[in-house]
Amino acid sequence: MKIDRLKPRDMQDRHSLEESPPTRAPRVSIVIPMHNEEGAVAELVARIAATMRTVATFEIVAVDDGSTDGTLGRLRAACETVPQLRVLHHPSPGGQSAAIHSGVLAAQATVCCTLDGDGQNPPENLPRLLDPLINRTSPTVGLVAGQRVGRQDTFAKKAASRLANALRDRVLKDGVRDTGCGLKAFDRDAFLELPYFDHMHRYLPALFAAHRQPIVLVEVTHEPRTTGQSKYTNIGRAAAGVWDLLGVLWLKKRAKKVEAEEVGRND
């Protein structure tokens, strides 16, 4: 599996990419899954819009995953100040992967980028994450996966994450140390060709690799949670992870291994 690793740069350098020419469809769709994150909505949407204005034409697709607090109302209010914002709603919680999948299905751009709705993924990382896909710094890129440095989580959560990542890498051999980072960018069509299942967002590197899509790893920053609470417990995540890991291993072994090339035709 081919993985390119980009060296970390000054994390405060918000360099701009060449602006896309005006088109009817946006160049990039930023997809945000949100569940009970009312306190993070306004700042997160504003920071994404401020960052993306120097990058490319964009839309923000926020998916309210059956929130029971004021998240949906805050998102609707944010539409008044951020015209690029679109809001989708699940009537009941479907999980992070379901929200991401709904957002990507609705996306109008050919390039999609995800980040968590809790505000722990700084939007200022978006230019570096999108660079390989927009400017094609690598010949072909299927997925750009963020790798968190300086994680702002509890010791227990970081320890559980390290253990889970080590087990996943040992079984799937995807060569990625942090698949739990919400910052990911990818080709929309390539993503939609992947088989959908709950929690698939944690296995995107292995799934893209199984479908012969090159992966680029980019180091990104991380911020402490200032509002809301984590949606997962370590025990709950581990219990689901065992079944997911076995399922992804099966999918990887059964993925199509060849592609047809047209060599001629009869006129």
C-alpha positions as a printed Julia matrix, in Angstrom:
267×3 Matrix{Float64}:
   0.0    0.0     0.0
   1.41   3.35   -1.01
   1.27   6.04    1.68
   2.87   9.46    1.38
   3.74  11.23    4.61
   3.87  15.01    4.59
   6.35  16.6     7.0
   4.83  18.82    9.67
   5.08  22.56    9.04
   4.45  25.52   11.28
   0.9   24.78   12.43
   0.11  28.51   12.58
   0.93  29.04    8.9
  -2.44  29.47    7.22
  -1.04  29.41    3.7
  -3.46  29.86    0.85
  -3.93  27.57   -2.1
  -4.6   28.9    -5.54
  -8.2   30.06   -5.64
 -10.52  28.11   -7.91
 -12.15  29.87  -10.83
 -15.84  30.64  -10.28
 -18.04  27.67  -11.05
 -21.65  26.81  -10.42
 -20.71  23.94   -8.1
 -18.3   24.52   -5.18
 -14.8   23.08   -5.4
 -14.92  21.63   -1.88
 -17.69  20.37    0.42
 -16.92  20.48    4.15
 -19.04  17.85    5.9
 -19.65  18.14    9.66
 -21.49  15.42   11.6
 -23.07  16.94   14.74
 -24.94  15.45   17.67
 -25.73  17.6    20.72
 -23.02  20.17   20.0
 -25.03  23.38   20.35
 -22.18  25.18   22.11
 -19.72  24.55   19.27
 -21.89  25.47   16.26
 -21.41  29.23   15.85
 -17.64  29.38   16.34
 -16.93  26.24   14.31
 -18.97  27.34   11.29
 -17.46  30.85   11.4
 -13.89  29.5    11.58
 -14.47  27.11    8.68
 -15.88  29.91    6.51
 -13.02  32.28    7.39
 -10.4   29.64    6.56
 -11.99  28.36    3.35
 -12.42  31.81    1.78
  -8.69  31.79    1.01
  -8.65  28.21   -0.27
 -11.38  27.49   -2.83
 -15.07  27.88   -3.54
 -16.83  25.84   -0.89
 -19.98  24.77    0.87
 -20.44  23.57    4.43
 -22.8   20.62    4.86
 -23.69  20.23    8.54
 -25.62  17.09    9.44
 -27.6   17.24   12.67
 -27.72  13.61   13.77
 -30.92  13.57   15.81
 -29.73  16.07   18.43
 -31.88  16.55   21.52
 -30.44  19.95   22.45
 -30.4   23.22   20.48
 -27.91  22.11   17.8
 -30.41  22.23   14.94
 -31.66  25.68   15.92
 -28.09  27.0    16.18
 -27.31  25.62   12.72
 -30.37  27.28   11.21
 -29.35  30.57   12.82
 -25.82  30.24   11.44
 -27.25  30.08    7.89
 -28.14  33.77    8.28
 -24.48  34.79    8.57
 -22.77  32.03    6.54
 -24.52  31.65    3.16
 -22.35  28.66    2.23
 -23.9   26.63    5.06
 -26.41  23.88    4.28
 -28.14  21.97    7.07
 -29.32  18.36    6.94
 -31.22  16.61    9.72
 -31.62  13.02   10.85
 -34.9   12.6    12.79
 -33.14  10.14   15.11
 -29.45   9.46   15.83
 -27.76   7.24   13.28
 -24.15   7.63   14.36
 -21.16   9.51   13.02
 -20.65   7.36    9.94
 -24.32   7.7     8.97
 -24.11  11.48    9.31
 -20.93  11.64    7.23
 -22.46   9.41    4.55
 -25.61  11.56    4.36
 -23.47  14.69    4.06
 -21.29  13.27    1.3
 -24.36  12.06   -0.62
 -25.73  15.62   -0.5
 -22.39  17.27   -1.31
 -22.13  19.19   -4.59
 -18.32  19.22   -4.83
 -16.03  16.51   -6.18
 -13.75  16.87   -3.14
 -15.13  16.37    0.37
 -13.53  17.05    3.72
 -14.8   15.98    7.14
 -14.12  17.26   10.64
 -15.73  16.55   13.98
 -18.54  18.8    15.16
 -17.21  19.17   18.72
 -14.64  21.82   17.81
 -11.58  19.68   18.61
 -10.44  19.63   14.96
  -9.16  23.17   14.24
 -10.5   24.32   10.83
  -7.19  26.12   10.23
  -5.79  22.68    9.27
  -8.07  22.5     6.22
  -5.68  24.1     3.68
  -2.92  21.55    4.34
  -5.4   18.7     4.32
  -6.93  19.75    1.0
  -3.68  20.67   -0.74
  -2.89  17.17   -2.12
  -6.4   16.86   -3.58
  -6.84  20.39   -4.94
  -3.32  21.09   -6.19
  -2.57  17.41   -6.84
   0.82  17.51   -5.13
   0.71  13.73   -5.51
  -0.23  12.29   -8.95
  -3.29  10.46   -7.7
  -4.78  10.76   -4.24
  -7.84   9.0    -2.91
  -7.69   9.95    0.76
  -5.83  12.5     2.88
  -5.96  11.46    6.54
  -5.17  13.8     9.41
  -2.84  12.53   12.14
  -3.27  14.36   15.44
  -0.24  15.72   17.28
  -0.47  17.05   20.82
  -3.87  15.44   21.46
  -5.96  17.32   24.01
  -7.8   14.35   25.52
  -7.77  12.54   28.84
  -5.01  10.02   29.58
  -7.53   7.16   29.56
  -8.91   8.14   26.17
  -5.45   8.52   24.63
  -4.31   5.18   26.07
  -7.4    3.38   24.75
  -6.89   5.02   21.35
  -3.24   3.93   21.16
  -4.21   0.35   22.0
  -7.02   0.28   19.44
  -4.84   1.8    16.72
  -2.05  -0.69   17.4
  -4.47  -3.64   17.19
  -6.09  -2.3    14.03
  -2.72  -1.75   12.32
  -1.54  -5.23   13.31
  -4.64  -6.85   11.8
  -5.26  -4.62    8.77
  -1.68  -3.41    8.15
  -2.92  -0.01    6.97
   0.21   1.83    8.19
  -1.81   4.62    9.84
  -1.27   5.5    13.51
  -4.44   7.59   14.04
  -7.58   6.6    12.17
  -9.82   8.26   14.77
  -8.95  11.79   13.63
 -12.05  13.44   12.18
 -10.04  15.52    9.7
 -10.09  13.62    6.42
 -10.35  14.71    2.78
 -11.21  12.49   -0.15
 -12.61  12.15   -3.63
 -16.4   12.07   -3.3
 -17.01   9.39   -5.94
 -14.3    7.13   -4.49
 -15.87   7.4    -1.03
 -19.34   6.55   -2.28
 -18.0    3.43   -3.98
 -16.98   2.02   -0.59
 -19.38  -0.35    1.2
 -21.27   1.51    3.93
 -21.46   0.24    7.53
 -21.69   1.85   10.97
 -18.29   3.11   12.25
 -16.77   2.95    8.77
 -15.26   6.42    9.31
 -12.62   4.82   11.56
 -11.49   2.45    8.81
 -11.31   4.73    5.79
  -7.53   4.28    5.22
  -7.87   0.48    5.08
 -10.97   0.7     2.87
  -9.41   3.17    0.44
  -6.23   1.06    0.28
  -8.26  -2.08   -0.41
  -9.77  -0.26   -3.39
  -6.31   0.78   -4.66
  -6.7    4.45   -3.73
  -3.4    6.11   -2.65
  -3.33   7.68    0.82
  -1.53  10.78    2.08
  -0.98  11.38    5.81
  -0.89  14.95    7.16
  -0.1   15.95   10.73
  -2.77  18.23   12.22
  -3.34  20.04   15.48
  -5.94  19.24   18.12
  -7.83  21.4    20.6
  -9.41  20.57   23.97
 -13.16  20.08   24.13
 -14.78  23.2    25.57
 -18.44  22.25   25.21
 -20.58  19.13   25.19
 -19.31  15.67   26.03
 -17.86  12.66   24.25
 -20.4   10.4    22.54
 -18.4    7.21   23.2
 -17.09   5.34   26.21
 -13.87   3.36   25.96
 -15.75   0.11   26.65
 -18.46   0.87   24.09
 -15.94   1.8    21.43
 -13.9   -1.36   22.08
 -16.95  -3.65   21.92
 -18.04  -2.26   18.56
 -14.46  -2.21   17.31
 -13.97  -5.98   17.54
 -16.82  -6.7    15.14
 -15.86  -3.79   12.88
 -12.27  -4.98   12.68
 -13.29  -8.48   11.64
 -15.72  -7.07    9.08
 -13.16  -4.75    7.52
 -10.61  -7.58    7.38
 -13.17  -9.66    5.46
 -13.93  -6.76    3.08
 -10.23  -6.17    2.51
  -9.6   -9.8     1.6
 -12.63  -9.89   -0.71
 -12.06  -6.56   -2.48
 -11.74  -6.61   -6.27
  -8.06  -6.95   -7.17
  -7.99  -5.88  -10.83
  -9.36  -3.2   -13.15
 -10.06  -3.63  -16.86
  -8.13  -1.56  -19.41
  -9.57  -0.87  -22.85
  -7.07  -2.03  -25.48
  -9.02  -1.56  -28.66
 -12.42  -1.58  -30.3
 -14.08  -2.59  -33.52
 -15.32   0.39  -35.55
